[in-house]
């Protein structure tokens, strides 16, 4: 079986966990601080605040920015649900715009028309390991006095014209078990704003700077040193693993592009290939079945876009009928195939051979994802 993903855990992670267990300090402590400092340095930002998962990290960022009831946040529907649920959890309203077919990310050309007097932030999603087109989004945000909040859950180390994810505004990174950098469960909030960082740390820890002295209303989003220890060990090999992902993606692209709808990387952006997502219009299920029969794992990211989720209709009436044609097409077509760093050369060759055996070639003129 060639799985779609697999946690890459080795002796370094095992020893790091044992060290924490033997220390007797399992809750948030020195390992957490060390991991925070290391991730901030890696991203090139001033502050990294480790939390129990990425979803709460995004919620905490919005809370720290003072976004709440009566406010609007512009984001996309083609993402994992947490992007929108975090907005709803702080009482704000998500305003959903479509994505582009070339990068699957927020279409900057649609953002300006979505801005109202209630808009407080633009929340692009760096999907599958590729950053959104940040220059036009930043220009729009600056012109209208809005904050940029990055959903970088899948973009550890990705760059846009040389700037890493997390450098354009407060950002959330997920550390879920299958992410390029993982702690099992966990998430980072990063920022260059010291006041925002202070609010994040307060909110994470019951509003406390000093134990049992609550300076603000907070909650418990704290991580453990067990998670931080795993993350520190993982971080030492992140660049190596990213290089392997890029090599695997290059192989898949070389052997499939032109005949099939493979992902592309716009100029000026470096992809970290959290997922290698192809499109199979009209035959996705047949491809899934054929690959499954051959022992090759696949996954759909995401089969039901957020605007069509049942629960959202109560919060955004008419959401299911929003005019998001690209999002709807992608949700019907996309399929992730294995690209993780533990694939062998034989695995990659088997994946290519299987797709060529099962899937129908698509003429380049019919390939909107390959523009």
C-alpha positions as YAML, in Angstrom:
chain: A
units: angstrom
residues:
- id: 1
  name: UNK
  ca: [0.00, 0.00, 0.00]
- id: 2
  name: UNK
  ca: [1.25, 3.49, -0.88]
- id: 3
  name: UNK
  ca: [-0.52, 5.79, 1.62]
- id: 4
  name: UNK
  ca: [-1.59, 9.34, 0.79]
- id: 5
  name: UNK
  ca: [0.36, 10.52, 3.86]
- id: 6
  name: UNK
  ca: [2.22, 9.14, 6.84]
- id: 7
  name: UNK
  ca: [3.81, 10.79, 9.88]
- id: 8
  name: UNK
  ca: [7.60, 10.71, 9.53]
- id: 9
  name: UNK
  ca: [8.71, 9.77, 13.04]
- id: 10
  name: UNK
  ca: [12.19, 8.57, 13.87]
- id: 11
  name: UNK
  ca: [14.65, 8.14, 16.73]
- id: 12
  name: UNK
  ca: [15.00, 11.91, 17.24]
- id: 13
  name: UNK
  ca: [11.29, 12.32, 17.96]
- id: 14
  name: UNK
  ca: [11.25, 9.24, 20.20]
- id: 15
  name: UNK
  ca: [14.20, 10.45, 22.24]
- id: 16
  name: UNK
  ca: [12.72, 13.97, 22.50]
- id: 17
  name: UNK
  ca: [9.49, 12.59, 23.96]
- id: 18
  name: UNK
  ca: [11.36, 10.33, 26.39]
- id: 19
  name: UNK
  ca: [13.42, 13.30, 27.56]
- id: 20
  name: UNK
  ca: [10.24, 15.21, 28.42]
- id: 21
  name: UNK
  ca: [8.64, 12.21, 30.11]
- id: 22
  name: UNK
  ca: [11.72, 11.67, 32.23]
- id: 23
  name: UNK
  ca: [11.87, 15.35, 33.15]
- id: 24
  name: UNK
  ca: [8.47, 15.29, 34.85]
- id: 25
  name: UNK
  ca: [7.53, 18.57, 33.11]
- id: 26
  name: UNK
  ca: [4.83, 17.53, 30.65]
- id: 27
  name: UNK
  ca: [2.74, 20.70, 30.41]
- id: 28
  name: UNK
  ca: [3.73, 23.94, 28.67]
- id: 29
  name: UNK
  ca: [7.29, 24.78, 29.69]
- id: 30
  name: UNK
  ca: [10.86, 25.13, 28.41]
- id: 31
  name: UNK
  ca: [10.39, 22.95, 25.33]
- id: 32
  name: UNK
  ca: [7.41, 25.06, 24.31]
- id: 33
  name: UNK
  ca: [9.44, 28.25, 24.61]
- id: 34
  name: UNK
  ca: [12.33, 26.74, 22.64]
- id: 35
  name: UNK
  ca: [10.01, 25.59, 19.87]
- id: 36
  name: UNK
  ca: [8.36, 29.01, 19.72]
- id: 37
  name: UNK
  ca: [11.70, 30.76, 19.41]
- id: 38
  name: UNK
  ca: [12.89, 28.32, 16.73]
- id: 39
  name: UNK
  ca: [9.72, 28.67, 14.63]
- id: 40
  name: UNK
  ca: [9.73, 32.47, 14.87]
- id: 41
  name: UNK
  ca: [13.33, 32.50, 13.65]
- id: 42
  name: UNK
  ca: [12.53, 30.08, 10.83]
- id: 43
  name: UNK
  ca: [9.62, 32.19, 9.59]
- id: 44
  name: UNK
  ca: [11.48, 35.47, 10.09]
- id: 45
  name: UNK
  ca: [8.91, 36.92, 12.49]
- id: 46
  name: UNK
  ca: [9.16, 38.34, 16.00]
- id: 47
  name: UNK
  ca: [6.69, 36.10, 17.80]
- id: 48
  name: UNK
  ca: [5.41, 32.52, 17.55]
- id: 49
  name: UNK
  ca: [2.82, 31.32, 20.05]
- id: 50
  name: UNK
  ca: [2.30, 27.57, 20.25]
- id: 51
  name: UNK
  ca: [-1.25, 26.35, 20.87]
- id: 52
  name: UNK
  ca: [-3.17, 23.11, 21.18]
- id: 53
  name: UNK
  ca: [-4.21, 23.05, 17.51]
- id: 54
  name: UNK
  ca: [-4.36, 25.22, 14.42]
- id: 55
  name: UNK
  ca: [-8.09, 25.92, 14.58]
- id: 56
  name: UNK
  ca: [-7.89, 27.57, 17.99]
- id: 57
  name: UNK
  ca: [-4.75, 29.43, 16.91]
- id: 58
  name: UNK
  ca: [-6.72, 31.04, 14.09]
- id: 59
  name: UNK
  ca: [-9.60, 31.84, 16.42]
- id: 60
  name: UNK
  ca: [-7.15, 33.38, 18.90]
- id: 61
  name: UNK
  ca: [-5.61, 35.56, 16.17]
- id: 62
  name: UNK
  ca: [-9.00, 36.98, 15.21]
- id: 63
  name: UNK
  ca: [-9.81, 37.57, 18.88]
- id: 64
  name: UNK
  ca: [-6.46, 39.30, 19.44]
- id: 65
  name: UNK
  ca: [-7.16, 41.63, 16.51]
- id: 66
  name: UNK
  ca: [-10.42, 42.67, 18.13]
- id: 67
  name: UNK
  ca: [-12.56, 41.10, 15.41]
- id: 68
  name: UNK
  ca: [-16.01, 40.13, 16.66]
- id: 69
  name: UNK
  ca: [-19.77, 40.60, 16.30]
- id: 70
  name: UNK
  ca: [-20.72, 43.04, 13.55]
- id: 71
  name: UNK
  ca: [-17.43, 42.59, 11.71]
- id: 72
  name: UNK
  ca: [-16.77, 40.85, 8.39]
- id: 73
  name: UNK
  ca: [-13.76, 38.83, 7.25]
- id: 74
  name: UNK
  ca: [-13.20, 38.11, 3.56]
- id: 75
  name: UNK
  ca: [-12.01, 34.56, 2.89]
- id: 76
  name: UNK
  ca: [-12.59, 31.58, 0.61]
- id: 77
  name: UNK
  ca: [-14.86, 28.56, 0.58]
- id: 78
  name: UNK
  ca: [-12.31, 26.20, -0.99]
- id: 79
  name: UNK
  ca: [-10.53, 25.28, 2.24]
- id: 80
  name: UNK
  ca: [-10.88, 23.16, 5.34]
- id: 81
  name: UNK
  ca: [-13.85, 24.21, 7.46]
- id: 82
  name: UNK
  ca: [-11.69, 25.70, 10.25]
- id: 83
  name: UNK
  ca: [-10.98, 28.75, 8.08]
- id: 84
  name: UNK
  ca: [-14.61, 29.82, 8.37]
- id: 85
  name: UNK
  ca: [-15.52, 28.26, 11.72]
- id: 86
  name: UNK
  ca: [-12.83, 30.38, 13.43]
- id: 87
  name: UNK
  ca: [-14.45, 33.51, 12.02]
- id: 88
  name: UNK
  ca: [-17.87, 32.41, 13.24]
- id: 89
  name: UNK
  ca: [-16.50, 31.44, 16.66]
- id: 90
  name: UNK
  ca: [-15.49, 35.06, 17.36]
- id: 91
  name: UNK
  ca: [-18.92, 36.24, 16.25]
- id: 92
  name: UNK
  ca: [-17.86, 37.76, 12.94]
- id: 93
  name: UNK
  ca: [-19.34, 37.05, 9.51]
- id: 94
  name: UNK
  ca: [-17.40, 35.31, 6.73]
- id: 95
  name: UNK
  ca: [-17.66, 36.89, 3.29]
- id: 96
  name: UNK
  ca: [-16.71, 34.25, 0.72]
- id: 97
  name: UNK
  ca: [-15.02, 35.00, -2.61]
- id: 98
  name: UNK
  ca: [-13.94, 32.60, -5.33]
- id: 99
  name: UNK
  ca: [-10.49, 31.17, -6.00]
- id: 100
  name: UNK
  ca: [-8.38, 31.11, -9.16]
- id: 101
  name: UNK
  ca: [-7.97, 28.00, -11.27]
- id: 102
  name: UNK
  ca: [-4.22, 28.41, -11.67]
- id: 103
  name: UNK
  ca: [-3.31, 28.34, -7.97]
- id: 104
  name: UNK
  ca: [-6.55, 27.28, -6.18]
- id: 105
  name: UNK
  ca: [-6.14, 30.32, -3.91]
- id: 106
  name: UNK
  ca: [-8.12, 33.53, -3.28]
- id: 107
  name: UNK
  ca: [-8.72, 35.55, -6.44]
- id: 108
  name: UNK
  ca: [-7.49, 39.10, -5.65]
- id: 109
  name: UNK
  ca: [-9.61, 40.49, -8.50]
- id: 110
  name: UNK
  ca: [-12.76, 39.62, -6.54]
- id: 111
  name: UNK
  ca: [-11.77, 41.01, -3.15]
- id: 112
  name: UNK
  ca: [-12.34, 44.72, -3.66]
- id: 113
  name: UNK
  ca: [-16.02, 44.27, -4.54]
- id: 114
  name: UNK
  ca: [-16.52, 42.24, -1.35]
- id: 115
  name: UNK
  ca: [-15.31, 45.02, 0.97]
- id: 116
  name: UNK
  ca: [-17.96, 46.83, 3.03]
- id: 117
  name: UNK
  ca: [-17.77, 49.28, 5.96]
- id: 118
  name: UNK
  ca: [-17.91, 46.21, 8.23]
- id: 119
  name: UNK
  ca: [-14.86, 44.52, 6.72]
- id: 120
  name: UNK
  ca: [-11.96, 44.17, 9.15]
- id: 121
  name: UNK
  ca: [-9.64, 41.62, 7.57]
- id: 122
  name: UNK
  ca: [-8.75, 39.62, 4.47]
- id: 123
  name: UNK
  ca: [-7.97, 35.98, 5.23]
- id: 124
  name: UNK
  ca: [-6.30, 34.20, 2.29]
- id: 125
  name: UNK
  ca: [-5.60, 30.46, 2.49]
- id: 126
  name: UNK
  ca: [-2.23, 29.14, 1.32]
- id: 127
  name: UNK
  ca: [-3.63, 25.92, -0.07]
- id: 128
  name: UNK
  ca: [-1.83, 22.58, -0.42]
- id: 129
  name: UNK
  ca: [1.53, 24.23, 0.33]
- id: 130
  name: UNK
  ca: [1.34, 27.12, -2.17]
- id: 131
  name: UNK
  ca: [0.98, 30.70, -0.98]
- id: 132
  name: UNK
  ca: [-1.82, 32.92, -2.27]
- id: 133
  name: UNK
  ca: [-0.99, 35.87, -4.54]
- id: 134
  name: UNK
  ca: [-0.05, 38.19, -1.69]
- id: 135
  name: UNK
  ca: [1.12, 41.41, -3.39]
- id: 136
  name: UNK
  ca: [-2.30, 42.45, -4.75]
- id: 137
  name: UNK
  ca: [-4.03, 41.28, -1.58]
- id: 138
  name: UNK
  ca: [-1.65, 43.32, 0.58]
- id: 139
  name: UNK
  ca: [-2.13, 46.38, -1.64]
- id: 140
  name: UNK
  ca: [-5.91, 46.12, -1.29]
- id: 141
  name: UNK
  ca: [-5.66, 45.65, 2.48]
- id: 142
  name: UNK
  ca: [-3.33, 48.64, 2.89]
- id: 143
  name: UNK
  ca: [-5.53, 50.88, 0.75]
- id: 144
  name: UNK
  ca: [-8.63, 50.06, 2.80]
- id: 145
  name: UNK
  ca: [-6.98, 49.92, 6.24]
- id: 146
  name: UNK
  ca: [-7.62, 46.17, 6.65]
- id: 147
  name: UNK
  ca: [-5.59, 43.46, 8.34]
- id: 148
  name: UNK
  ca: [-4.18, 40.49, 6.48]
- id: 149
  name: UNK
  ca: [-4.51, 37.20, 8.38]
- id: 150
  name: UNK
  ca: [-2.78, 34.22, 6.77]
- id: 151
  name: UNK
  ca: [-4.22, 30.71, 6.95]
- id: 152
  name: UNK
  ca: [-0.87, 29.00, 6.49]
- id: 153
  name: UNK
  ca: [-2.03, 25.66, 7.91]
- id: 154
  name: UNK
  ca: [-0.44, 23.78, 4.99]
- id: 155
  name: UNK
  ca: [2.37, 26.17, 4.05]
- id: 156
  name: UNK
  ca: [5.32, 25.55, 6.38]
- id: 157
  name: UNK
  ca: [8.28, 27.24, 4.74]
- id: 158
  name: UNK
  ca: [6.48, 28.23, 1.54]
- id: 159
  name: UNK
  ca: [7.63, 31.52, 0.05]
- id: 160
  name: UNK
  ca: [6.22, 34.35, -2.05]
- id: 161
  name: UNK
  ca: [8.90, 36.40, -3.82]
- id: 162
  name: UNK
  ca: [11.37, 35.29, -1.16]
- id: 163
  name: UNK
  ca: [9.17, 36.02, 1.88]
- id: 164
  name: UNK
  ca: [8.04, 33.04, 3.91]
- id: 165
  name: UNK
  ca: [4.46, 32.41, 4.91]
- id: 166
  name: UNK
  ca: [3.74, 34.34, 8.08]
- id: 167
  name: UNK
  ca: [5.51, 37.52, 6.94]
- id: 168
  name: UNK
  ca: [2.41, 39.26, 5.57]
- id: 169
  name: UNK
  ca: [0.32, 39.44, 8.75]
- id: 170
  name: UNK
  ca: [-0.65, 37.36, 11.75]
- id: 171
  name: UNK
  ca: [-0.62, 33.75, 10.56]
- id: 172
  name: UNK
  ca: [-1.81, 30.34, 11.65]
- id: 173
  name: UNK
  ca: [0.13, 27.14, 11.01]
- id: 174
  name: UNK
  ca: [-1.33, 23.71, 11.75]
- id: 175
  name: UNK
  ca: [0.84, 21.02, 13.31]
- id: 176
  name: UNK
  ca: [-1.60, 18.16, 12.78]
- id: 177
  name: UNK
  ca: [-0.10, 14.67, 12.37]
- id: 178
  name: UNK
  ca: [-0.02, 14.73, 8.55]
- id: 179
  name: UNK
  ca: [1.37, 18.25, 8.10]
- id: 180
  name: UNK
  ca: [4.87, 18.92, 6.73]
- id: 181
  name: UNK
  ca: [5.83, 19.97, 10.27]
- id: 182
  name: UNK
  ca: [3.82, 18.15, 12.91]
- id: 183
  name: UNK
  ca: [3.41, 17.55, 16.62]
- id: 184
  name: UNK
  ca: [0.45, 15.15, 16.42]
- id: 185
  name: UNK
  ca: [-1.94, 17.96, 17.27]
- id: 186
  name: UNK
  ca: [-0.94, 21.58, 17.62]
- id: 187
  name: UNK
  ca: [-0.79, 24.95, 15.93]
- id: 188
  name: UNK
  ca: [1.18, 28.20, 15.80]
- id: 189
  name: UNK
  ca: [0.05, 31.79, 15.74]
- id: 190
  name: UNK
  ca: [2.79, 34.07, 14.45]
- id: 191
  name: UNK
  ca: [3.02, 37.86, 14.35]
- id: 192
  name: UNK
  ca: [5.43, 40.80, 14.27]
- id: 193
  name: UNK
  ca: [3.07, 42.84, 16.45]
- id: 194
  name: UNK
  ca: [4.10, 42.74, 20.11]
- id: 195
  name: UNK
  ca: [0.69, 43.84, 21.38]
- id: 196
  name: UNK
  ca: [-1.06, 41.14, 19.36]
- id: 197
  name: UNK
  ca: [1.42, 38.57, 20.65]
- id: 198
  name: UNK
  ca: [0.73, 39.63, 24.24]
- id: 199
  name: UNK
  ca: [-3.03, 39.25, 23.69]
- id: 200
  name: UNK
  ca: [-2.48, 35.84, 22.14]
- id: 201
  name: UNK
  ca: [-0.44, 34.62, 25.09]
- id: 202
  name: UNK
  ca: [-3.00, 35.97, 27.55]
- id: 203
  name: UNK
  ca: [-5.91, 34.41, 25.69]
- id: 204
  name: UNK
  ca: [-4.11, 31.05, 25.47]
- id: 205
  name: UNK
  ca: [-3.49, 30.93, 29.23]
- id: 206
  name: UNK
  ca: [-6.74, 31.92, 30.95]
- id: 207
  name: UNK
  ca: [-5.80, 35.62, 30.74]
- id: 208
  name: UNK
  ca: [-2.83, 35.11, 33.10]
- id: 209
  name: UNK
  ca: [0.63, 36.63, 33.04]
- id: 210
  name: UNK
  ca: [1.14, 35.66, 36.71]
- id: 211
  name: UNK
  ca: [-0.43, 32.47, 37.99]
- id: 212
  name: UNK
  ca: [-3.90, 32.98, 39.45]
- id: 213
  name: UNK
  ca: [-3.88, 36.67, 38.48]
- id: 214
  name: UNK
  ca: [-6.28, 36.99, 35.53]
- id: 215
  name: UNK
  ca: [-5.71, 40.23, 33.64]
- id: 216
  name: UNK
  ca: [-8.10, 39.44, 30.79]
- id: 217
  name: UNK
  ca: [-10.79, 36.99, 29.81]
- id: 218
  name: UNK
  ca: [-9.04, 34.02, 28.31]
- id: 219
  name: UNK
  ca: [-9.31, 30.30, 27.79]
- id: 220
  name: UNK
  ca: [-7.07, 27.24, 27.73]
- id: 221
  name: UNK
  ca: [-5.40, 26.80, 24.35]
- id: 222
  name: UNK
  ca: [-2.06, 25.73, 25.85]
- id: 223
  name: UNK
  ca: [0.14, 23.06, 24.24]
- id: 224
  name: UNK
  ca: [2.27, 20.46, 26.02]
- id: 225
  name: UNK
  ca: [6.03, 20.13, 26.15]
- id: 226
  name: UNK
  ca: [5.53, 16.64, 24.70]
- id: 227
  name: UNK
  ca: [4.15, 18.19, 21.53]
- id: 228
  name: UNK
  ca: [6.82, 20.88, 21.49]
- id: 229
  name: UNK
  ca: [9.58, 18.29, 21.81]
- id: 230
  name: UNK
  ca: [8.27, 16.41, 18.78]
- id: 231
  name: UNK
  ca: [8.05, 19.69, 16.87]
- id: 232
  name: UNK
  ca: [11.63, 20.68, 17.70]
- id: 233
  name: UNK
  ca: [12.90, 17.34, 16.42]
- id: 234
  name: UNK
  ca: [10.77, 17.66, 13.29]
- id: 235
  name: UNK
  ca: [11.98, 21.18, 12.57]
- id: 236
  name: UNK
  ca: [15.60, 20.04, 12.27]
- id: 237
  name: UNK
  ca: [14.60, 18.03, 9.19]
- id: 238
  name: UNK
  ca: [11.90, 20.26, 7.71]
- id: 239
  name: UNK
  ca: [14.07, 21.66, 4.92]
- id: 240
  name: UNK
  ca: [15.35, 18.18, 4.03]
- id: 241
  name: UNK
  ca: [11.81, 16.80, 3.88]
- id: 242
  name: UNK
  ca: [10.62, 19.78, 1.86]
- id: 243
  name: UNK
  ca: [13.40, 19.18, -0.68]
- id: 244
  name: UNK
  ca: [12.25, 15.58, -1.01]
- id: 245
  name: UNK
  ca: [8.64, 16.65, -1.47]
- id: 246
  name: UNK
  ca: [9.75, 19.05, -4.20]
- id: 247
  name: UNK
  ca: [11.74, 16.31, -5.92]
- id: 248
  name: UNK
  ca: [8.75, 13.96, -5.77]
- id: 249
  name: UNK
  ca: [6.45, 16.67, -7.13]
- id: 250
  name: UNK
  ca: [8.93, 17.38, -9.93]
- id: 251
  name: UNK
  ca: [8.92, 13.69, -10.89]
- id: 252
  name: UNK
  ca: [5.13, 13.51, -10.93]
- id: 253
  name: UNK
  ca: [4.91, 16.72, -12.93]
- id: 254
  name: UNK
  ca: [7.53, 15.59, -15.45]
- id: 255
  name: UNK
  ca: [5.74, 12.31, -16.09]
- id: 256
  name: UNK
  ca: [2.12, 13.50, -16.00]
- id: 257
  name: UNK
  ca: [1.96, 17.17, -17.03]
- id: 258
  name: UNK
  ca: [0.64, 17.89, -20.50]
- id: 259
  name: UNK
  ca: [-1.51, 14.77, -20.61]
- id: 260
  name: UNK
  ca: [-3.24, 15.42, -17.28]
- id: 261
  name: UNK
  ca: [-4.27, 18.38, -15.13]
- id: 262
  name: UNK
  ca: [-1.33, 18.64, -12.75]
- id: 263
  name: UNK
  ca: [-0.74, 21.52, -10.32]
- id: 264
  name: UNK
  ca: [1.41, 24.43, -11.43]
- id: 265
  name: UNK
  ca: [3.57, 26.89, -9.50]
- id: 266
  name: UNK
  ca: [3.21, 30.57, -10.49]
- id: 267
  name: UNK
  ca: [6.42, 32.54, -10.94]
- id: 268
  name: UNK
  ca: [7.83, 33.95, -7.71]
- id: 269
  name: UNK
  ca: [6.34, 31.30, -5.45]
- id: 270
  name: UNK
  ca: [8.00, 28.24, -3.91]
- id: 271
  name: UNK
  ca: [5.61, 25.34, -3.25]
- id: 272
  name: UNK
  ca: [6.22, 23.05, -0.26]
- id: 273
  name: UNK
  ca: [3.87, 20.34, -1.60]
- id: 274
  name: UNK
  ca: [1.83, 19.46, 1.42]
- id: 275
  name: UNK
  ca: [-0.37, 17.83, -1.20]
- id: 276
  name: UNK
  ca: [-0.01, 17.11, -4.92]
- id: 277
  name: UNK
  ca: [-3.53, 17.77, -6.17]
- id: 278
  name: UNK
  ca: [-4.58, 16.84, -9.68]
- id: 279
  name: UNK
  ca: [-7.92, 17.34, -11.44]
- id: 280
  name: UNK
  ca: [-9.94, 14.58, -13.07]
- id: 281
  name: UNK
  ca: [-13.08, 16.20, -14.52]
- id: 282
  name: UNK
  ca: [-15.94, 13.75, -14.95]
- id: 283
  name: UNK
  ca: [-13.96, 10.69, -13.88]
- id: 284
  name: UNK
  ca: [-12.62, 11.32, -10.38]
- id: 285
  name: UNK
  ca: [-14.43, 8.40, -8.76]
- id: 286
  name: UNK
  ca: [-13.23, 6.01, -11.45]
- id: 287
  name: UNK
  ca: [-9.65, 7.16, -10.85]
- id: 288
  name: UNK
  ca: [-10.06, 6.78, -7.08]
- id: 289
  name: UNK
  ca: [-11.41, 3.25, -7.50]
- id: 290
  name: UNK
  ca: [-8.65, 2.28, -9.89]
- id: 291
  name: UNK
  ca: [-5.87, 3.63, -7.69]
- id: 292
  name: UNK
  ca: [-7.40, 2.01, -4.60]
- id: 293
  name: UNK
  ca: [-7.46, -1.35, -6.37]
- id: 294
  name: UNK
  ca: [-3.75, -0.91, -7.05]
- id: 295
  name: UNK
  ca: [-2.96, -0.03, -3.42]
- id: 296
  name: UNK
  ca: [-2.41, 3.68, -3.97]
- id: 297
  name: UNK
  ca: [-4.00, 6.02, -1.45]
- id: 298
  name: UNK
  ca: [-5.86, 9.17, -2.46]
- id: 299
  name: UNK
  ca: [-7.91, 11.85, -0.72]
- id: 300
  name: UNK
  ca: [-10.22, 14.63, -1.84]
- id: 301
  name: UNK
  ca: [-9.31, 18.07, -0.46]
- id: 302
  name: UNK
  ca: [-12.20, 19.17, -0.35]
- id: 303
  name: UNK
  ca: [-15.29, 17.36, -1.68]
- id: 304
  name: UNK
  ca: [-17.83, 19.75, -0.15]
- id: 305
  name: UNK
  ca: [-16.79, 23.42, -0.16]
- id: 306
  name: UNK
  ca: [-17.55, 25.39, 2.98]
- id: 307
  name: UNK
  ca: [-20.36, 27.43, 1.41]
- id: 308
  name: UNK
  ca: [-22.31, 24.19, 0.80]
- id: 309
  name: UNK
  ca: [-21.80, 22.76, 4.30]
- id: 310
  name: UNK
  ca: [-25.12, 22.13, 6.07]
- id: 311
  name: UNK
  ca: [-24.32, 24.03, 9.26]
- id: 312
  name: UNK
  ca: [-23.25, 27.22, 7.49]
- id: 313
  name: UNK
  ca: [-26.71, 27.90, 6.10]
- id: 314
  name: UNK
  ca: [-27.86, 28.98, 9.57]
- id: 315
  name: UNK
  ca: [-25.04, 31.55, 9.81]
- id: 316
  name: UNK
  ca: [-24.91, 32.74, 6.20]
- id: 317
  name: UNK
  ca: [-28.39, 32.42, 4.69]
- id: 318
  name: UNK
  ca: [-28.18, 31.62, 1.01]
- id: 319
  name: UNK
  ca: [-24.56, 30.52, 1.27]
- id: 320
  name: UNK
  ca: [-25.16, 27.39, -0.80]
- id: 321
  name: UNK
  ca: [-26.26, 29.57, -3.72]
- id: 322
  name: UNK
  ca: [-23.24, 31.87, -3.72]
- id: 323
  name: UNK
  ca: [-21.70, 32.44, -7.15]
- id: 324
  name: UNK
  ca: [-18.41, 30.57, -6.68]
- id: 325
  name: UNK
  ca: [-18.03, 28.68, -9.97]
- id: 326
  name: UNK
  ca: [-14.32, 27.88, -9.70]
- id: 327
  name: UNK
  ca: [-14.73, 26.60, -6.16]
- id: 328
  name: UNK
  ca: [-17.60, 24.37, -7.24]
- id: 329
  name: UNK
  ca: [-15.66, 22.98, -10.21]
- id: 330
  name: UNK
  ca: [-12.57, 22.27, -8.15]
- id: 331
  name: UNK
  ca: [-14.56, 20.49, -5.48]
- id: 332
  name: UNK
  ca: [-15.94, 18.18, -8.17]
- id: 333
  name: UNK
  ca: [-12.56, 17.54, -9.83]
- id: 334
  name: UNK
  ca: [-9.63, 17.59, -7.39]
- id: 335
  name: UNK
  ca: [-7.81, 14.54, -6.08]
- id: 336
  name: UNK
  ca: [-4.61, 14.35, -4.04]
- id: 337
  name: UNK
  ca: [-2.09, 11.63, -4.83]
- id: 338
  name: UNK
  ca: [0.92, 10.70, -2.67]
- id: 339
  name: UNK
  ca: [3.86, 13.13, -2.65]
- id: 340
  name: UNK
  ca: [5.18, 12.70, 0.91]
- id: 341
  name: UNK
  ca: [8.92, 12.30, 1.56]
- id: 342
  name: UNK
  ca: [8.80, 8.58, 2.38]
- id: 343
  name: UNK
  ca: [7.94, 7.57, -1.18]
- id: 344
  name: UNK
  ca: [10.52, 5.46, -2.99]
- id: 345
  name: UNK
  ca: [11.42, 5.73, -6.63]
- id: 346
  name: UNK
  ca: [9.43, 2.55, -7.23]
- id: 347
  name: UNK
  ca: [6.42, 4.11, -5.49]
- id: 348
  name: UNK
  ca: [6.55, 7.19, -7.72]
- id: 349
  name: UNK
  ca: [6.87, 5.08, -10.86]
- id: 350
  name: UNK
  ca: [3.92, 2.94, -9.76]
- id: 351
  name: UNK
  ca: [1.76, 6.04, -9.16]
- id: 352
  name: UNK
  ca: [2.55, 7.43, -12.60]
- id: 353
  name: UNK
  ca: [1.95, 4.08, -14.32]
- id: 354
  name: UNK
  ca: [-1.37, 3.61, -12.55]
- id: 355
  name: UNK
  ca: [-2.68, 7.06, -13.46]
- id: 356
  name: UNK
  ca: [-1.66, 6.58, -17.09]
- id: 357
  name: UNK
  ca: [-3.44, 3.24, -17.13]
- id: 358
  name: UNK
  ca: [-6.65, 4.53, -15.53]
- id: 359
  name: UNK
  ca: [-7.18, 8.19, -16.35]
- id: 360
  name: UNK
  ca: [-8.16, 9.75, -19.65]
- id: 361
  name: UNK
  ca: [-5.57, 12.18, -21.06]
- id: 362
  name: UNK
  ca: [-6.76, 15.77, -21.33]
- id: 363
  name: UNK
  ca: [-5.80, 18.03, -24.21]
- id: 364
  name: UNK
  ca: [-3.69, 21.00, -23.04]
- id: 365
  name: UNK
  ca: [-6.30, 23.43, -24.35]
- id: 366
  name: UNK
  ca: [-8.78, 21.93, -21.86]
- id: 367
  name: UNK
  ca: [-6.46, 22.32, -18.88]
- id: 368
  name: UNK
  ca: [-7.49, 25.43, -16.92]
- id: 369
  name: UNK
  ca: [-5.31, 24.44, -13.93]
- id: 370
  name: UNK
  ca: [-2.20, 24.53, -16.08]
- id: 371
  name: UNK
  ca: [-2.34, 28.13, -17.29]
...
